[in-house]
Amino acid sequence: MSKYAPLFNMQIKDGKSDMPKKEKKRFDDYIKTLPNGEYSLIVKKIGKIRSLNLNRYYWGVVIETIRSHFGYTPMEMHDALKWQFLREEKKPIPTIKSTAELTNSEFLEYIQNISIWASTEYSITIPTPEEVDY
């Protein structure tokens, strides 16, 4: 079983849930894999989540460019960048926001902050999406 639960999408119409048949089947199939126990279900209104292209650019270009400079694995670099740019210190113990929860605009801002930091602090130039294939 994966460390992370999959996301399931649905719409709410007139106070009732409307999950497409294919999504409902995927949900039911996932539930069958879980052992008996108590679980939580979170229902959250979503903005436009980041696109697959943006995700490929992040991992294939941004992470790869910076990690090769520092010698980190991709996941180590991802974790370090999240700590640097997505840390929230509003509570007694700091937390790190997940990139999976970012909308396209939030994710673009995150990437822009990384690019500025990498360039300013370490003279690392991260190619723009228009400059590379990913």
C-alpha positions as CSV (number, residue, x, y, z in Angstrom):
1,M,0.0,0.0,0.0
2,S,1.3,3.5,-0.9
3,K,2.3,5.9,1.8
4,Y,-0.1,8.4,0.4
5,A,-3.8,7.9,-0.2
6,P,-5.0,8.6,-3.7
7,L,-7.2,11.6,-4.5
8,F,-10.8,11.1,-5.6
9,N,-12.7,13.9,-7.3
10,M,-16.4,14.6,-7.3
11,Q,-18.8,17.5,-7.6
12,I,-21.3,18.7,-5.1
13,K,-24.7,19.6,-6.7
14,D,-27.7,20.7,-4.7
15,G,-26.2,19.3,-1.5
16,K,-25.5,15.9,-3.0
17,S,-22.2,14.3,-4.1
18,D,-21.9,13.4,-7.7
19,M,-18.9,11.1,-8.4
20,P,-18.4,9.9,-12.0
21,K,-18.8,6.1,-12.4
22,K,-15.2,5.6,-13.2
23,E,-14.0,7.6,-10.2
24,K,-16.6,5.7,-8.0
25,K,-15.2,2.4,-9.1
26,R,-11.6,3.5,-8.4
27,F,-12.8,4.7,-4.9
28,D,-14.5,1.4,-4.2
29,D,-11.5,-0.6,-5.4
30,Y,-9.2,1.4,-3.1
31,I,-11.5,0.9,-0.1
32,K,-11.3,-2.9,-0.6
33,T,-7.5,-2.7,-0.2
34,L,-7.8,-1.2,3.3
35,P,-7.6,-3.2,6.5
36,N,-10.5,-2.9,9.0
37,G,-10.2,0.1,11.1
38,E,-11.3,3.7,11.6
39,Y,-10.5,6.2,8.8
40,S,-11.1,9.9,8.1
41,L,-12.5,11.3,4.9
42,I,-11.6,14.9,4.0
43,V,-13.8,16.8,1.6
44,K,-12.1,19.9,0.3
45,K,-13.0,22.3,-2.5
46,I,-10.2,22.3,-5.0
47,G,-8.9,25.0,-7.1
48,K,-7.2,24.2,-10.4
49,I,-4.6,21.8,-9.2
50,R,-1.2,21.9,-10.9
51,S,-1.0,20.5,-14.4
52,L,1.0,17.4,-15.3
53,N,3.2,19.5,-17.5
54,L,4.1,21.8,-14.7
55,N,4.8,18.8,-12.5
56,R,7.1,17.3,-15.1
57,Y,8.9,20.6,-15.4
58,Y,9.4,20.8,-11.7
59,W,10.8,17.3,-11.3
60,G,12.6,17.1,-14.6
61,V,14.1,20.6,-14.8
62,V,13.9,22.5,-11.5
63,I,14.7,19.7,-9.1
64,E,17.2,18.0,-11.5
65,T,19.1,21.3,-12.1
66,I,19.5,22.2,-8.4
67,R,20.0,18.7,-7.1
68,S,22.9,18.0,-9.5
69,H,24.6,21.1,-8.1
70,F,24.2,20.0,-4.5
71,G,24.5,16.2,-5.0
72,Y,21.1,15.4,-3.4
73,T,18.7,12.8,-4.5
74,P,15.6,14.2,-6.2
75,M,13.5,13.5,-3.1
76,E,16.0,15.1,-0.8
77,M,16.1,18.2,-2.9
78,H,12.3,18.3,-3.1
79,D,12.1,18.1,0.7
80,A,14.8,20.7,1.2
81,L,13.0,23.1,-1.2
82,K,9.7,22.6,0.6
83,W,11.4,23.3,3.9
84,Q,12.9,26.5,2.4
85,F,9.8,27.8,0.7
86,L,6.7,26.1,2.0
87,R,7.4,26.1,5.7
88,E,4.6,27.5,7.8
89,E,5.5,28.7,11.2
90,K,2.1,29.9,12.4
91,K,1.8,27.2,15.0
92,P,4.2,26.3,17.9
93,I,5.8,23.6,15.7
94,P,6.5,24.5,12.1
95,T,4.8,22.5,9.3
96,I,5.5,22.1,5.6
97,K,2.8,22.6,3.1
98,S,2.5,19.8,0.5
99,T,3.2,20.7,-3.1
100,A,0.3,18.4,-4.1
101,E,-2.1,20.8,-2.5
102,L,-0.9,23.8,-4.5
103,T,-2.9,25.3,-7.3
104,N,-1.2,26.1,-10.6
105,S,-0.7,29.7,-9.6
106,E,0.7,28.8,-6.2
107,F,3.0,26.2,-7.7
108,L,4.2,28.7,-10.3
109,E,5.0,31.1,-7.5
110,Y,6.8,28.4,-5.6
111,I,8.9,27.6,-8.7
112,Q,9.6,31.3,-9.3
113,N,10.8,31.7,-5.7
114,I,13.1,28.7,-6.1
115,S,14.5,30.1,-9.4
116,I,15.2,33.5,-7.8
117,W,16.8,31.9,-4.8
118,A,19.0,29.5,-6.8
119,S,20.2,32.3,-9.1
120,T,20.8,34.8,-6.3
121,E,22.3,32.6,-3.7
122,Y,24.2,30.0,-5.8
123,S,24.4,31.4,-9.4
124,I,22.3,28.4,-10.6
125,T,20.3,29.2,-13.7
126,I,17.1,27.1,-14.1
127,P,15.9,27.0,-17.7
128,T,12.4,28.2,-18.3
129,P,9.8,25.8,-19.7
130,E,10.2,27.4,-23.1
131,E,13.9,26.7,-23.1
132,V,13.8,22.9,-22.5
133,D,12.0,19.7,-23.3
134,Y,10.8,17.9,-20.2
